């Protein structure tokens, strides 16, 4: 099951930075979350 906002693409760089900080601050494993965020940025 996927969440509705899973495919959302942020176009504002400031929004992306805040979202990345939020994800890393609230995840169980920062290493996994960080690698996923890096993959998304490369796309």
GUTILUM-760688 format. One line per 8 residues: for each residue z, x, y of C-alpha. Coordinates in Angstrom, 1 decimal, always signed. Example, Ala and Ser with C-alpha at 12.3 -4.5 7.8 and 13.67 -1.06 7.14 Angstrom:
residues 2
+7.8/+12.3/-4.5; +7.1/+13.7/-1.1
This chain:
residues 43
+0.0/+0.0/+0.0; -1.0/+1.4/+3.4; +0.6/+0.6/+6.7; -1.6/-1.1/+9.4; -1.2/+1.8/+11.8; -2.0/+4.5/+9.2; -5.6/+4.8/+10.5; -4.7/+4.7/+14.2
-6.2/+7.6/+16.2; -4.4/+8.8/+19.3; -6.7/+9.9/+22.0; -4.1/+11.0/+24.6; -2.8/+14.5/+24.0; +0.6/+13.6/+25.5; +1.0/+10.7/+23.0; +0.0/+13.0/+20.1
+2.7/+15.6/+21.1; +5.5/+13.0/+21.4; +4.4/+11.4/+18.1; +4.5/+14.8/+16.4; +8.0/+15.5/+17.7; +9.2/+12.1/+16.6; +7.7/+12.5/+13.1; +9.3/+15.9/+12.6
+12.7/+14.8/+13.9; +12.8/+11.8/+11.6; +11.3/+13.0/+8.4; +13.0/+14.1/+5.1; +11.0/+17.2/+4.7; +9.7/+18.9/+7.9; +7.5/+21.3/+6.0; +5.5/+18.5/+4.3
+5.3/+16.5/+7.5; +4.2/+19.5/+9.5; +1.4/+20.3/+7.0; +0.2/+16.7/+7.1; +0.2/+16.8/+11.0; -1.8/+20.0/+10.9; -4.4/+18.5/+8.6; -4.8/+15.5/+10.9
-5.3/+17.8/+13.9; -8.0/+19.8/+12.2; -10.1/+16.6/+11.4
